[in-house]
Amino acid sequence: MKKLLGYGLLGLLAFLLFLLLLAPATLVVGPLTQELPGFRVQTVEGAATEGVANGVSWRGVQVKRLTWDWRPLALLTGWLEFHLKIDDPEIKLVGEAAVNAGRHLRFQQLTGRLSLAELALFAGQPKLPLQGVVEFDLWELRLHPPGQPQTVDGVAHLLNLRVTLGQPLALGDFTAQLQPADPAGVQAIIQDNNGPLALEGMFSLMPDGRYRFNGQAAVRDANNRALRQAMNLLGPPGSDGRWALSFSGVLSL
């Protein structure tokens, strides 16, 4: 009897797996349109386990092509995981994305490149007065539902950063070492890469959207009058020629 029951369960599992392999790709895209307000897809091809979405748009960001490939072994650890790839002239992304029964999201080995404006749209901050390109290499990123940061581990590069208030003002390139904050959230150690603005500081983002930045900045070239005038809007520098920076607020995540 036990052997018969074992064969029956094995057959049921094989049947369910067979149904999953035959399920259309819309089985994956459909729930996303319900969970993410404004999420749209023009066409969907393939199966639920390996598919392609063309003409993806969300929060004003357009993606030409998104592909996914199911990772079945992740089910043994309680995660439904897919290998994702975005193929678009403006946005590049490759990595592993997973969700568990508690709707927590996990990204691993995630690399990509996109403009700062597009990243701001994803984060719900469309009026950010900055331009540039973000390149990132994240070993792990975890989000609480509905998308609040829990922890992160990796590095991000901000390239060709420019202020867009009035006349564009070049600030340079910066690197952020990303790591988990205590007790939760995201922490970034930020350092400039010998650009016009010398900058070092610490940025922290809590799961509820509260953020804080503490650091110091200086104008690397004394003849850069435009940048010095802009920095003087923060007040006079200290005796060492540096401006102490301290900002805090709440992001609408």
N, C-alpha and C positions, 0 to 999 in steps of 0.2 A: 504493500500500500504506500509506504513512504517513497519507494522507488518510483511508483506510478505518479505520485504527487510531484516528485522532483522533475520527472520528464514533462509533466503538464506545465509547471512553472517555466521551465526552459523553453517549451514551445510557445507559451504566451509571450515571453520576453522576445523571442525571435520574431513573432508576429508583430509586436509593437514596434520593434526596430525596423521591420520591413515597411510598415506604414509610415514611419518617420522618414525613411529614405525616399519614399514616393511622394511625400507631402510637398506641395508647391512652395516656392520662395515667399509667396504672399503670407504664409503662416508666420514668418519672421517679421516682415515689414508691417503687417496689420497691427499688432500690438503697439509698435512704436508710434503709429499715428494717434493712438489713444493715450499713451503715456506722455508724449511730447507735444504740447499744443503748437500748432503751426508746422509740424513735420509733414513734408510732402515728397512724393516720389513720382516721377513721370512714368517709368516702365520698370517692371521686375521680371527677371529671367532666372531659370534654374530651379533648384529644389531648396527645401528648408535647410538642408545640411550643407549645401554649396550653391550659392546664388550670386546674382548681380543686380544691383539697383542703379538705374540711370536717372540723371536729373534730380538729384537729392537736394532739398532746400530746407533750412531750419534757421529761424531767427535772423533771416536776411542773408545767410551765407549759402552760396550755391556750390555744389559738388558735382562734377561731371559723372563720375563712376565710383561706386562703392561695391567691393566684393567681400564675401565672407566664406569661411570654410570651417565646418564643425570639428571640434577636438573632443571626441567621445571619451577618452580616458579621464578627462577632468571630472566626469560624473562621479568617479570613485571618491573624489574629495568634496562632493557636494556643490560643485559649480557647473553651470552650463556655459561652456567656453567656445569662442569662435576666434579664428585668425582673421583679422580685418586688414583691408588695404584700400586706401583712397588714392585714385589715379585722377589727377586734375592738374591743369597748368599752374594754378595758384596755390593749391593745398596738397601737401604730401603727408601721408600717415601710414604706418605699418606697425602692427602689434597684436597682442592677444587681449581680448575683451571677454569678461565673464560676469555672470549674475548668479546670485544664490536665491534660496527660497525667501530670504528676508529682503529681497530687492536691493541688496548691496551690490555695487559695481566694483569690479577689479580690472585694472589694466596692467599688463606686464610686458617688458621688452618693447615699450612703445616709443617709436621715433617718428619725428615729423618736422614739417616746416610750413609756416603760414604767416600771413601778415599780421601785424599787431592789431590792425583795424578788424580783421576777421576774428581774431581771438577775443577782442572786446565784445563783438556781437555775440559770440558763443557764451560769454560770461554775463551777458545782459547789461553791458556798459557801453552802449553805442556812441556816446559823446566824448570819449576819451580824446583829449587834445594832443595826441602823440601819433607818430608814424614810425614804422620800422618793420623788421622781419624777426620772427621768433623761430629758433631751431631748438628742439628739445630731444633729450634721450633719457627716458624714464624707465628705471628698473621696475618700479611698482607705483601705482596710484590707486587709492581706494576712496570711494565716495559713498556716503550715507544717502539713502533716499530722502528727498528727491534731487540728488546731485550735490550734496554738501560735502566738502573735503574732509576726509578722515585722516589720511596719511599719504605721504609721497616720499619717494627716494629717487634722486636723479640729478640731472643738470640741464639748465636752459641757457641759451645764448640769445641776447637781444642785440640785433645788428642794425647799424645805421639809424639809431634812434634820433628823432627830430621832434621838436616842439612845433605845433601848428597854430599857435595863437599869434595872429598877425603874420609877420614875415617868418618863414620856416627857419628854425635855429638848430644846427647840428649839435648833438651831444656826444655821439660816439657809440662804441660797442661795449656791452656789459655781459658779465657772466653771473648766473645765480646758481649756487649749490643748494639743491632742494633736499629737505630732510623732514622727518616727523617732528612735530612740536609736542611739548609736554604740557598737559596730558593728552591733547588731541589737536588736530589741525595740521597746518603746513607752515614750515619755517624756511626762509631763504636767506643765505648769506650772499650779499651782492657786492661785486667788485668791478670797477671799470677796467678796460683793456687799453689804457694809454691814449684815450681819446680826448676831445676838447674839455670834457667835464671829468674831473677826478672825483670819484665817488666810492664810498664804502659804507655798508650799513646792514641792518638786519630787518627783514620783513616777516611778519607773522600773520596768518589768516586762520581764524577759528571756525569751527563747523557752523556756527550761527551767523557767519558773515562779518563778524568784527575783525578789523585789521589794524595793524600798527606798523609804522616804519620809524626806526631811529638810526641816524647815521650822520655823516658829515661829507661836505662837498667843497671843491675848490675849482677855480678856473686854471687850467694847466698852462695856458699861454697868456701872459700878462697883456699882450697886444690884442687879445680877442675882446674888443670893447662891447660888441653886441651881447655876448654871453655874460660878461661882467655886469652890464646894465640890467639884464634879465635877472641875474642872481641878486642884485641889489634890491629887487622888489621884495625879497625875503627879509630885508634889513641889512645892516652892516655886518661884514665878516668879523671873526674874532681876531685877536692879535696875531694868530698864526696864519691869517689869510683864508681861513676855512669858515664855511657856514655850518652851524649845527642844525640838523634837520630832525623834526619830530612831527609825524602825521598819524592820525587815527580816524576811524570812521566805521561805517557799516556798509557792506556791499549787499545789493539785492540779489542773492543767489537763487 
